[in-house]
Amino acid sequence: MTNAQATDKHPGELTDVPGWFPPLDQMLFTWFLERQQKQGIKGDLLELGVYMGKSAILLGHHLQDGEKFTVCDLFEGDAPDGANQAESAKSYASLTQQIFERNYLSFHDDLPTVIAAPSSVVSEKVAPASCRFVHVDASHLYEHVHGDIGAAHDILVPEGIVVLDDFRSEHTPGVSVAAWEAVLNRGLRPICLSTQKLYGTWGDPEPLQEELLEMLRQRSDVGLSVQSAAGHRLVRARSRGMKPPPFPASRHYVAPVAPKAPAAEVTESRAARPARPAPSRARRLAKDLLPPLVTRAVRRARAKRS
């Protein structure tokens, strides 16, 4: 992961918000959240680690009546330990709560509940068994991710979904260890794996997997494989030139101005030329009589020379 830079402009579209949220994961978030709505699954939304708000903006769009959205991030606050402080200084130095709120309010009328603190406090702020969808994208250090997964377990409703970011990136081995430890020893059951995220549940993943597989097999922009490991069915999806799903533009969106077409080159055609005036009677006579006269004069000249 590189450090995406902040911008001082209001975003016009979701793609204008800096952050790491590929089109494949935008599509999967949308599919899972819309399926929950169709199934009548109620519950709040929670995101641990928001950066500049890209995934939070999408999550907020799927809030149902009576639901609450909570986000938690350090922002400019102090990290709980030296390793976390070094991580924040290296990758998130440009992050401020003001930037997050500006970006979020470009797309929504109201802010979510913002917890400006380490993710370790979220269990004190969010009620147990209250959320249907939790996105974990805070610290990448093993101890913190282990705690975040435990908090997600307690906060989710039985059929709720947790998404673990950066579970297999080479620079975040702590996330990988914590994620697969949760699968092997803490009851987390994978639903699917994208290039960047692990989608799981502590409920029954099979109904979700069957519907997901049916949807993914109908798409030409997704590479798909199914494997088995340690008694778990692993659905793997990868993008094949996927475009982000449609998303409403922000209140600051300005439609691009179409470039003006170059002026057509004007060429004179025969039809456009003014008509020549008809020759006068004198000119017609000259045209008819002049050649015979010239011919006679030439003959006379030759005869005299001979």
Rosetta silent file (secondary structure, phi, psi, omega in degrees, C-alpha in Angstrom):
SEQUENCE: MTNAQATDKHPGELTDVPGWFPPLDQMLFTWFLERQQKQGIKGDLLELGVYMGKSAILLGHHLQDGEKFTVCDLFEGDAPDGANQAESAKSYASLTQQIFERNYLSFHDDLPTVIAAPSSVVSEKVAPASCRFVHVDASHLYEHVHGDIGAAHDILVPEGIVVLDDFRSEHTPGVSVAAWEAVLNRGLRPICLSTQKLYGTWGDPEPLQEELLEMLRQRSDVGLSVQSAAGHRLVRARSRGMKPPPFPASRHYVAPVAPKAPAAEVTESRAARPARPAPSRARRLAKDLLPPLVTRAVRRARAKRS
SCORE:     score description
SCORE:     0.000 S_00000001
   1 L     0.000  131.781  174.174    0.000    0.000    0.000 S_00000001
   2 L  -101.009  165.245 -177.064    1.289    3.434   -0.864 S_00000001
   3 L   -86.363  101.576  177.351    0.269    6.625    0.832 S_00000001
   4 L   -65.927  140.961 -174.535   -2.542    8.146   -1.255 S_00000001
   5 L   -91.029  145.653  178.134   -2.432   11.901   -1.147 S_00000001
   6 L   -72.531  160.304  175.766   -5.183   14.143    0.131 S_00000001
   7 L  -128.204  147.498 -178.497   -6.852   16.658   -2.128 S_00000001
   8 L   -93.276   10.534 -179.772   -8.192   20.082   -1.185 S_00000001
   9 L  -104.411  147.725  172.778  -11.109   19.805   -3.614 S_00000001
  10 L   -68.513  133.481 -179.966  -14.592   18.532   -2.911 S_00000001
  11 L   -71.201  141.403  175.865  -15.066   15.225   -4.729 S_00000001
  12 L   -93.614  -30.296  179.071  -17.552   15.161   -7.564 S_00000001
  13 L  -137.018  164.989 -179.387  -17.681   11.381   -7.849 S_00000001
  14 H   -59.527  -33.755  179.670  -16.671    8.442   -5.671 S_00000001
  15 H   -64.938  -17.645  179.445  -13.625    7.904   -7.884 S_00000001
  16 H   -79.375  -13.546 -178.473  -12.378   11.365   -6.822 S_00000001
  17 L   -84.007  122.784  178.778  -11.976   10.248   -3.186 S_00000001
  18 L   -63.000  149.776  177.250   -8.433    8.971   -2.506 S_00000001
  19 L   146.667  175.145 -175.187   -8.160    5.460   -1.102 S_00000001
  20 L  -112.166   91.288 -176.980   -7.862    1.751   -1.820 S_00000001
  21 L  -147.040   82.067 -173.069  -11.283    0.435   -2.785 S_00000001
  22 L   -62.824  158.300  178.220  -11.137   -1.480   -6.086 S_00000001
  23 H   -54.844  -37.135  179.741  -14.184   -1.843   -8.364 S_00000001
  24 H   -59.892  -44.784 -179.818  -14.462   -5.559   -7.493 S_00000001
  25 H   -72.911  -32.089  173.279  -14.886   -4.774   -3.795 S_00000001
  26 H   -60.584  -41.925  179.234  -17.265   -1.917   -4.544 S_00000001
  27 H   -66.029  -43.150 -178.916  -19.389   -4.416   -6.453 S_00000001
  28 H   -67.294  -43.414  175.372  -19.209   -7.039   -3.672 S_00000001
  29 H   -54.107  -49.444 -177.412  -20.061   -4.512   -0.929 S_00000001
  30 H   -60.447  -43.501 -177.583  -23.049   -3.389   -2.979 S_00000001
  31 H   -64.784  -47.351 -179.212  -24.208   -6.950   -3.637 S_00000001
  32 H   -63.889  -43.124 -178.093  -23.981   -8.070    0.012 S_00000001
  33 H   -68.378  -40.028  177.645  -25.662   -4.942    1.350 S_00000001
  34 H   -68.907  -35.175  177.221  -28.489   -5.073   -1.198 S_00000001
  35 H   -64.791  -41.706  177.253  -28.999   -8.770   -0.508 S_00000001
  36 H   -58.636  -41.870  179.243  -29.342   -8.055    3.213 S_00000001
  37 H   -63.713  -43.554  179.346  -31.981   -5.465    2.420 S_00000001
  38 H   -64.198  -34.462 -179.357  -33.879   -7.902    0.166 S_00000001
  39 L   -81.148   -3.734 -179.829  -33.701  -10.579    2.859 S_00000001
  40 L    74.319   22.758  179.441  -35.070   -8.160    5.463 S_00000001
  41 L   -81.447  121.573 -179.095  -31.895   -8.353    7.572 S_00000001
  42 L  -105.309  154.475  177.730  -31.725   -5.359    9.869 S_00000001
  43 L   156.747  162.305 -178.813  -28.757   -4.025   11.777 S_00000001
  44 E   -81.400  172.369  178.048  -26.313   -1.168   12.005 S_00000001
  45 E  -116.317  146.205 -177.776  -23.149   -0.643    9.944 S_00000001
  46 E  -142.723  135.138  173.920  -19.624   -0.279   11.321 S_00000001
  47 E  -130.085  126.839  176.228  -16.291    0.585    9.750 S_00000001
  48 E  -103.620  110.958 -174.998  -12.972    0.430   11.590 S_00000001
  49 L    90.060  107.589 -172.875  -10.456    2.600    9.754 S_00000001
  50 L  -113.556  -15.971 -172.112  -11.929    5.047    7.250 S_00000001
  51 L    48.114 -118.495 -176.865   -8.948    6.826    5.704 S_00000001
  52 L  -103.181    9.633  167.224  -10.581    9.536    3.553 S_00000001
  53 L   103.341    6.508 -172.724  -14.015    7.977    3.391 S_00000001
  54 H   -61.326  -53.391 -179.882  -14.250    6.103    0.109 S_00000001
  55 H   -73.330  -31.161  177.746  -15.762    2.851    1.426 S_00000001
  56 H   -63.455  -38.159  178.708  -17.639    4.690    4.182 S_00000001
  57 H   -60.991  -42.466  178.374  -19.401    6.806    1.558 S_00000001
  58 H   -67.043  -43.844  179.230  -20.618    3.644   -0.169 S_00000001
  59 H   -59.201  -44.491 -178.916  -21.680    2.034    3.120 S_00000001
  60 H   -60.992  -26.256  179.248  -23.646    5.113    4.134 S_00000001
  61 L   -69.102  -17.814 -175.498  -25.624    4.914    0.906 S_00000001
  62 L  -106.544   14.590  174.721  -27.076    1.550    2.062 S_00000001
  63 L   -66.036  134.865  174.879  -28.390    2.630    5.456 S_00000001
  64 L  -100.033  164.051 -179.266  -31.988    1.575    6.007 S_00000001
  65 L   -54.922  133.425  177.234  -34.560    3.418    8.102 S_00000001
  66 L    84.302   -3.372 -179.874  -33.788    3.171   11.803 S_00000001
  67 L   -93.633  161.051 -177.600  -30.215    1.972   11.286 S_00000001
  68 L  -124.715  142.564  178.072  -27.055    3.653   12.540 S_00000001
  69 E  -116.369  126.190 -179.897  -23.658    3.956   10.896 S_00000001
  70 E  -122.673  135.516  174.107  -20.543    4.217   13.083 S_00000001
  71 E  -123.023  148.631 -178.981  -16.958    4.801   11.951 S_00000001
  72 E  -134.933  129.257  177.861  -13.828    4.598   14.067 S_00000001
  73 E  -158.030  154.166  176.735  -10.385    5.961   13.235 S_00000001
  74 L   -67.346  -36.000 -171.185   -7.425    7.549   14.990 S_00000001
  75 L    52.125 -123.756 -179.445   -7.420   10.543   12.625 S_00000001
  76 L   -88.573    3.934 -175.397   -4.959   12.991   14.243 S_00000001
  77 L   -74.632  172.280 -179.540   -5.117   11.272   17.643 S_00000001
  78 L   -81.642  138.567  176.599   -2.388    9.361   19.422 S_00000001
  79 L   -75.765  157.088 -177.044   -1.946    5.663   18.726 S_00000001
  80 L   -73.412  -16.014  179.366   -2.083    3.224   21.673 S_00000001
  81 L  -151.904  169.699 -175.918    1.508    2.032   21.175 S_00000001
  82 H   -63.159  -40.756 -179.189    4.715    2.899   19.391 S_00000001
  83 H   -63.834  -42.215  178.601    4.306    0.397   16.558 S_00000001
  84 H   -67.359  -36.221  178.205    0.815    1.679   15.757 S_00000001
  85 H   -64.597  -41.454  178.371    2.072    5.271   15.940 S_00000001
  86 H   -65.284  -39.677  178.346    4.845    4.488   13.431 S_00000001
  87 H   -61.848  -44.908 -178.858    2.337    2.792   11.134 S_00000001
  88 H   -65.138  -41.046 -178.876    0.024    5.815   11.227 S_00000001
  89 H   -66.245  -33.401 -177.631    2.859    8.261   10.590 S_00000001
  90 H   -77.273  -45.740 -170.982    4.085    6.263    7.582 S_00000001
  91 H  -103.867  -19.737 -171.266    0.839    5.488    5.773 S_00000001
  92 L  -130.978   31.170 -177.122   -1.777    7.938    7.053 S_00000001
  93 L   -63.697  -29.125 -176.563    0.045   11.186    7.730 S_00000001
  94 L   -86.144   -2.152 -176.205   -2.293   13.134    5.430 S_00000001
  95 L   -81.219  129.553  171.683   -5.477   11.867    7.114 S_00000001
  96 L  -134.216  155.350  177.865   -7.533   14.320    9.168 S_00000001
  97 H   -63.719  -33.491 -179.560  -11.067   14.086   10.493 S_00000001
  98 H   -62.990  -41.762  179.460  -11.871   17.306    8.640 S_00000001
  99 H   -65.375  -45.060  178.736  -10.945   15.755    5.272 S_00000001
 100 H   -58.084  -47.929 -176.558  -12.998   12.637    5.985 S_00000001
 101 H   -66.444  -37.787  177.394  -16.049   14.665    7.003 S_00000001
 102 H   -61.675  -45.568 -179.705  -15.748   16.991    3.990 S_00000001
 103 H   -64.964  -44.397 -177.462  -15.645   14.026    1.611 S_00000001
 104 H   -63.763  -44.416 -177.491  -18.500   12.192    3.330 S_00000001
 105 H   -72.345  -10.722  172.977  -20.774   15.239    3.433 S_00000001
 106 L   -68.825  -23.430 -176.940  -20.214   15.759   -0.277 S_00000001
 107 L  -112.885  -18.929 -174.698  -22.399   12.668   -0.801 S_00000001
 108 L  -131.752  155.868 -179.716  -24.618   12.567    2.306 S_00000001
 109 L   -78.633  -30.531 -175.093  -26.660   15.025    4.326 S_00000001
 110 L  -130.428  148.076  176.817  -25.519   13.778    7.735 S_00000001
 111 L   -76.471  154.010  168.358  -22.308   12.384    9.162 S_00000001
 112 L   -72.575  174.391  170.990  -22.121    8.906   10.676 S_00000001
 113 E   -70.666  121.171 -174.337  -21.282    8.580   14.351 S_00000001
 114 E  -105.395  123.180  174.149  -17.538    9.275   14.434 S_00000001
 115 E  -107.002  106.028  179.240  -15.296    7.681   17.076 S_00000001
 116 E   -91.379   84.057 -174.293  -11.913    9.418   16.949 S_00000001
 117 L  -168.666  169.923  174.616   -9.971    6.829   18.920 S_00000001
 118 L   -61.435  150.925 -178.362   -8.179    3.479   18.594 S_00000001
 119 H   -64.242  -14.626 -179.851  -10.396    0.651   17.365 S_00000001
 120 H   -65.643  -16.048 -178.627   -9.911   -1.086   20.727 S_00000001
 121 H   -90.311   -5.184 -170.249  -12.597    1.181   22.219 S_00000001
 122 H   -64.723  -31.152  178.958  -15.289    0.190   19.729 S_00000001
 123 H   -64.234  -24.507  178.168  -16.684   -2.586   21.943 S_00000001
 124 H   -82.756  -20.507 -173.799  -17.474    0.057   24.546 S_00000001
 125 H  -101.960  -24.894 -175.885  -19.215    2.311   22.010 S_00000001
 126 L  -117.296  130.139 -174.866  -21.177   -0.160   19.855 S_00000001
 127 L   -67.394  147.805  175.579  -23.710   -2.555   21.384 S_00000001
 128 L   -61.945  149.934  176.449  -23.246   -6.334   21.038 S_00000001
 129 L    50.001   42.721 -177.553  -25.228   -8.102   18.306 S_00000001
 130 L  -116.000  -12.332 -172.801  -26.265   -4.770   16.765 S_00000001
 131 E  -113.879  145.811  175.906  -24.549   -4.709   13.348 S_00000001
 132 E  -101.581  -15.699 -176.945  -25.227   -6.573   10.117 S_00000001
 133 E  -149.259  125.038  179.796  -22.048   -5.461    8.298 S_00000001
 134 E  -129.042  126.147  176.943  -18.584   -4.654    9.717 S_00000001
 135 E  -108.205  118.215 -178.032  -15.611   -3.527    7.625 S_00000001
 136 E  -103.488  110.542 -178.158  -12.247   -3.955    9.394 S_00000001
 137 L  -149.199   45.527 -178.590   -9.545   -1.758    7.824 S_00000001
 138 L   -98.565 -125.864  179.298   -7.741   -0.143   10.751 S_00000001
 139 L   -63.061  150.420  177.376   -4.272   -1.114   11.990 S_00000001
 140 L  -102.986    8.294  178.946   -2.458   -3.896   10.131 S_00000001
 141 L   -82.772  139.728 -172.602   -0.559   -5.089   13.204 S_00000001
 142 H   -51.944  -50.486 -175.057   -1.468   -8.574   14.397 S_00000001
 143 H   -58.591  -39.559 -178.634   -2.430   -7.649   17.969 S_00000001
 144 H   -73.668  -41.813  179.940   -4.802   -4.921   16.809 S_00000001
 145 H   -66.061  -38.700  176.801   -6.381   -6.968   14.007 S_00000001
 146 H   -57.286  -45.348  178.243   -6.890   -9.879   16.413 S_00000001
 147 H   -66.968  -38.555  179.544   -8.779   -7.541   18.728 S_00000001
 148 H   -64.656  -38.265  178.435  -10.781   -5.996   15.879 S_00000001
 149 H   -66.669  -41.013  176.323  -11.921   -9.442   14.718 S_00000001
 150 H   -62.090  -39.890  177.480  -12.989  -10.316   18.249 S_00000001
 151 H   -65.307  -40.680  178.888  -14.938   -7.066   18.484 S_00000001
 152 H   -61.840  -40.653  178.451  -16.610   -7.769   15.136 S_00000001
 153 H   -57.613  -43.901 -176.915  -17.677  -11.217   16.368 S_00000001
 154 H   -74.821  -30.487 -173.930  -19.394   -9.707   19.395 S_00000001
 155 H   -84.788  -27.417 -176.280  -20.947   -6.784   17.514 S_00000001
 156 E   -75.266  147.707  167.146  -22.392   -8.687   14.544 S_00000001
 157 E   -70.285  162.387 -174.370  -25.837  -10.246   14.427 S_00000001
 158 E   -53.371  -38.494 -179.029  -25.671  -14.044   13.828 S_00000001
 159 E   -96.581   14.051 -177.478  -26.031  -13.752   10.033 S_00000001
 160 E   -70.477  164.770 -176.343  -23.889  -10.606    9.832 S_00000001
 161 E  -118.761  135.135  172.893  -20.895  -10.155    7.521 S_00000001
 162 E  -114.565  139.986  178.154  -17.362   -9.070    8.389 S_00000001
 163 E  -120.237  123.570 -179.211  -14.901   -7.873    5.746 S_00000001
 164 E  -106.655  117.209 -177.720  -11.161   -8.008    6.518 S_00000001
 165 E   -83.504  152.203  174.564   -9.006   -5.730    4.375 S_00000001
 166 L    56.294   37.411 -175.667   -5.435   -6.499    3.246 S_00000001
 167 L   -74.755  -11.895  179.250   -5.657  -10.106    4.425 S_00000001
 168 L  -139.249   21.139  175.928   -3.031  -11.282    1.931 S_00000001
 169 L   -74.867  143.602 -175.097   -0.903   -8.262    1.020 S_00000001
 170 L   -66.391  -23.578 -178.091    2.819   -8.896    1.323 S_00000001
 171 L   -92.944    2.056 -179.771    3.336   -5.818    3.502 S_00000001
 172 L  -128.057   59.278 -178.396    0.596   -6.751    6.023 S_00000001
 173 H   -63.323  -26.919  178.525    1.499  -10.224    7.361 S_00000001
 174 H   -62.119  -35.937  177.800   -0.133   -9.402   10.700 S_00000001
 175 H   -68.630  -42.323  179.801   -3.530   -9.209    9.009 S_00000001
 176 H   -59.411  -47.044 -179.367   -2.953  -12.535    7.247 S_00000001
 177 H   -61.923  -46.712 -177.788   -2.057  -14.299   10.488 S_00000001
 178 H   -66.145  -37.988 -177.841   -5.021  -12.825   12.370 S_00000001
 179 H   -67.815  -50.484 -177.492   -7.481  -13.544    9.531 S_00000001
 180 H   -73.047  -27.441  172.172   -6.577  -17.207    8.990 S_00000001
 181 H   -62.851  -40.445  178.409   -6.263  -17.769   12.719 S_00000001
 182 H   -64.471  -36.755  178.283   -9.862  -16.591   13.020 S_00000001
 183 H   -68.162  -42.667 -174.149  -10.880  -19.047   10.283 S_00000001
 184 H   -81.672  -31.880 -170.392   -9.020  -22.006   11.838 S_00000001
 185 H  -125.464  -10.675 -172.699   -9.560  -21.345   15.543 S_00000001
 186 L  -122.197   13.347  172.275  -12.257  -18.709   16.143 S_00000001
 187 L    82.534    3.984  178.789  -15.189  -19.944   14.069 S_00000001
 188 L   -73.378  133.015 -177.594  -15.014  -17.422   11.216 S_00000001
 189 E  -116.511  119.238 -177.986  -16.259  -18.981    7.976 S_00000001
 190 E   -66.000  140.114  171.602  -15.120  -17.470    4.659 S_00000001
 191 E   -97.604  -51.480  177.079  -17.763  -16.502    2.115 S_00000001
 192 E  -158.861  163.751  178.364  -15.422  -15.284   -0.598 S_00000001
 193 E  -124.039  127.506  170.231  -11.988  -13.833   -1.203 S_00000001
 194 L   -99.384 -176.792  178.115  -11.246  -10.887   -3.453 S_00000001
 195 L   -61.144  -29.186 -171.645   -7.779   -9.737   -4.389 S_00000001
 196 L  -117.193  -25.412 -169.933   -7.753   -7.474   -1.339 S_00000001
 197 E  -130.848  150.605  171.838  -10.431   -8.561    1.136 S_00000001
 198 E  -106.386  125.014  178.521  -11.792  -11.619    2.948 S_00000001
 199 E  -104.202  123.712 -176.212  -15.590  -11.705    3.348 S_00000001
 200 E  -142.966  175.046  179.875  -16.748  -13.944    6.179 S_00000001
 201 E  -152.508  155.454  170.308  -19.496  -14.734    8.670 S_00000001
 202 L   -96.228    4.989  173.751  -20.003  -16.583   11.936 S_00000001
 203 L   -95.845 -154.020 -179.649  -23.302  -17.790   10.490 S_00000001
 204 L   -90.665  116.628 -176.690  -23.893  -20.268    7.675 S_00000001
 205 L   -83.025  -15.136 -169.922  -21.982  -19.192    4.542 S_00000001
 206 H   -63.139  -46.967  177.325  -23.457  -21.733    2.110 S_00000001
 207 H   -58.085  -40.677  177.867  -26.678  -19.912    1.105 S_00000001
 208 H   -63.394  -44.750 -178.550  -24.665  -16.768    0.528 S_00000001
 209 H   -62.275  -41.150 -179.162  -22.048  -18.626   -1.481 S_00000001
 210 H   -62.728  -45.799  178.982  -24.611  -20.274   -3.738 S_00000001
 211 H   -66.181  -39.681  179.841  -26.276  -16.964   -4.598 S_00000001
 212 H   -64.166  -44.771  179.199  -22.917  -15.253   -4.985 S_00000001
 213 H   -61.153  -42.129  178.252  -21.600  -17.941   -7.319 S_00000001
 214 H   -59.397  -42.572  179.866  -24.730  -17.709   -9.462 S_00000001
 215 H   -68.378  -45.612 -175.662  -24.273  -13.951   -9.781 S_00000001
 216 H   -67.062  -33.424 -179.159  -20.519  -14.076  -10.463 S_00000001
 217 H   -68.538  -17.608  179.192  -20.848  -16.787  -13.131 S_00000001
 218 L   -88.469   -4.357 -177.206  -23.069  -14.488  -15.155 S_00000001
 219 L  -101.670  138.717  177.390  -20.408  -11.775  -15.309 S_00000001
 220 L   -92.035   -8.025 -177.177  -17.710  -11.643  -17.964 S_00000001
 221 L  -101.959   17.738  179.829  -15.575   -9.173  -15.985 S_00000001
 222 E  -129.890  128.119  169.308  -14.843  -11.535  -13.063 S_00000001
 223 E   -87.506  136.178 -170.319  -12.369  -14.399  -12.896 S_00000001
 224 E  -134.742  138.419  171.684  -13.725  -17.114  -10.600 S_00000001
 225 E  -147.830  154.173  179.039  -12.388  -20.248   -8.917 S_00000001
 226 E  -127.250  126.609  179.866  -13.566  -22.463   -6.053 S_00000001
 227 E  -129.736  170.079  178.115  -11.153  -24.333   -3.802 S_00000001
 228 E  -128.505  137.045  178.898  -11.328  -26.243   -0.543 S_00000001
 229 E  -152.994  128.153  176.942   -8.972  -25.893    2.430 S_00000001
 230 L    53.136   35.910  177.664   -9.249  -27.129    6.028 S_00000001
 231 L    82.189    7.685 -179.403  -12.918  -27.984    5.492 S_00000001
 232 E  -113.185  135.787  172.247  -13.821  -24.548    4.102 S_00000001
 233 E   -83.417  125.077 -176.790  -15.074  -23.793    0.598 S_00000001
 234 E  -112.161  110.921  176.400  -13.112  -20.813   -0.702 S_00000001
 235 E   -91.801  117.522 -177.689  -14.715  -18.773   -3.476 S_00000001
 236 E  -109.199  128.494  179.599  -12.042  -16.651   -5.134 S_00000001
 237 E  -124.490  141.343  176.736  -12.942  -13.691   -7.343 S_00000001
 238 E  -140.725  149.922 -177.004  -10.648  -11.402   -9.289 S_00000001
 239 E   -76.175  141.387  170.217  -11.336   -8.488  -11.584 S_00000001
 240 L  -121.780   74.077 -178.793  -11.063   -8.762  -15.339 S_00000001
 241 L    69.929   29.144 -177.203  -11.198   -5.117  -16.318 S_00000001
 242 L   -66.886  140.957  173.234  -14.217   -4.476  -14.088 S_00000001
 243 L   -96.665  149.685  178.665  -15.681   -0.981  -13.947 S_00000001
 244 L   -60.404  147.789  176.660  -17.035    0.411  -10.663 S_00000001
 245 L   -67.248  158.181  179.017  -20.778   -0.064  -10.141 S_00000001
 246 L   -58.047  140.943  178.152  -22.984    3.021  -10.638 S_00000001
 247 L  -146.940  139.480 -177.650  -22.953    5.385   -7.675 S_00000001
 248 L   -58.451  141.729  176.371  -24.696    8.745   -7.188 S_00000001
 249 L   -72.238  162.054 -179.727  -22.558   11.795   -7.862 S_00000001
 250 L   -79.849  172.748  178.398  -21.831   14.241   -5.068 S_00000001
 251 L   -69.352  -11.786 -179.042  -23.509   17.584   -4.558 S_00000001
 252 L  -102.912    9.114 -176.404  -20.355   19.175   -6.019 S_00000001
 253 L   -65.994  135.465  175.184  -20.393   17.224   -9.269 S_00000001
 254 L  -124.284  120.767 -179.021  -19.820   19.271  -12.399 S_00000001
 255 L   -64.148  136.492  178.883  -20.515   17.571  -15.706 S_00000001
 256 L   -63.822  143.835  179.117  -17.519   17.686  -18.054 S_00000001
 257 L   -85.198  126.303  179.876  -17.815   20.124  -20.930 S_00000001
 258 L   -67.714  134.658  179.165  -17.724   18.399  -24.281 S_00000001
 259 L   -63.372  143.939  179.672  -14.878   19.732  -26.490 S_00000001
 260 L   -70.951  139.457  178.291  -15.998   21.900  -29.359 S_00000001
 261 L   -71.432  138.571  178.691  -15.859   20.256  -32.763 S_00000001
 262 L   -62.494  145.331 -179.554  -13.273   21.888  -35.092 S_00000001
 263 L   -62.791  136.863 -179.777  -14.764   24.170  -37.746 S_00000001
 264 L   -67.609  137.255  178.672  -15.284   22.395  -41.039 S_00000001
 265 L   -70.306  129.768 -177.472  -12.850   23.446  -43.796 S_00000001
 266 L   -90.278  121.905  175.940  -14.636   25.448  -46.474 S_00000001
 267 L  -120.879  140.222 -177.219  -13.830   24.424  -50.047 S_00000001
 268 L   -81.187  125.078  176.621  -15.271   26.107  -53.115 S_00000001
 269 L   -99.736  166.400  177.795  -17.283   23.796  -55.314 S_00000001
 270 L   -59.895  -36.912 -177.842  -18.319   24.389  -58.897 S_00000001
 271 L   -68.333  -26.792 -176.491  -21.888   24.893  -57.769 S_00000001
 272 L   -84.290  -16.659 -178.687  -20.796   27.575  -55.318 S_00000001
 273 L   -71.142  144.138  177.369  -18.849   29.617  -57.886 S_00000001
 274 L   -66.482  144.454 -179.003  -20.680   32.612  -59.397 S_00000001
 275 L   -68.107  140.043  177.874  -21.901   32.024  -62.930 S_00000001
 276 L   -74.066  143.456  178.189  -19.835   33.570  -65.684 S_00000001
 277 L   -66.404  146.314  179.854  -21.635   36.241  -67.729 S_00000001
 278 L   -64.806  138.268  179.906  -22.803   35.157  -71.164 S_00000001
 279 L   -62.970  146.994  179.425  -20.400   36.309  -73.939 S_00000001
 280 L   -73.477  170.288 -178.561  -21.542   39.346  -75.984 S_00000001
 281 H   -64.794  -37.314  179.968  -22.494   39.109  -79.716 S_00000001
 282 H   -63.366  -40.139 -179.700  -19.186   40.735  -80.712 S_00000001
 283 H   -67.445  -38.650  179.690  -17.228   38.130  -78.766 S_00000001
 284 H   -63.855  -41.860  178.532  -19.193   35.316  -80.332 S_00000001
 285 H   -63.254  -42.463  179.808  -18.465   36.681  -83.830 S_00000001
 286 H   -62.433  -40.086 -179.195  -14.768   37.075  -83.028 S_00000001
 287 H   -65.161  -35.621 -176.989  -14.612   33.517  -81.744 S_00000001
 288 H   -80.633  -37.574 -172.199  -16.234   32.202  -84.918 S_00000001
 289 H   -91.714  -27.504 -172.758  -14.397   34.371  -87.528 S_00000001
 290 H   -61.441  -47.095 -177.950  -10.900   34.776  -86.069 S_00000001
 291 H   -59.478  -44.348  178.634   -9.514   31.240  -86.740 S_00000001
 292 H   -62.923  -38.729  179.385  -10.397   31.256  -90.530 S_00000001
 293 H   -62.922  -43.597  179.656   -8.887   34.719  -91.017 S_00000001
 294 H   -62.845  -40.354 -178.879   -5.654   33.719  -89.291 S_00000001
 295 H   -63.506  -42.875  179.045   -5.453   30.599  -91.458 S_00000001
 296 H   -63.178  -42.610 -179.216   -5.880   32.622  -94.680 S_00000001
 297 H   -61.925  -39.788 -179.900   -3.224   35.146  -93.641 S_00000001
 298 H   -65.286  -41.059  179.939   -0.715   32.353  -92.974 S_00000001
 299 H   -63.452  -42.501  179.938   -1.353   30.788  -96.400 S_00000001
 300 H   -61.492  -41.203 -178.582   -0.863   34.137  -98.180 S_00000001
 301 H   -64.047  -40.370  179.433    2.424   34.686  -96.359 S_00000001
 302 H   -66.864  -37.831 -179.058    3.740   31.288  -97.415 S_00000001
 303 H   -65.628  -39.769  178.945    2.683   31.852 -101.026 S_00000001
 304 H   -63.148  -39.955 -178.451    4.615   35.134 -101.244 S_00000001
 305 H   -67.395  -29.923  179.773    7.779   33.474  -99.875 S_00000001
 306 L   -82.973    0.000    0.000    7.553   30.776 -102.509 S_00000001
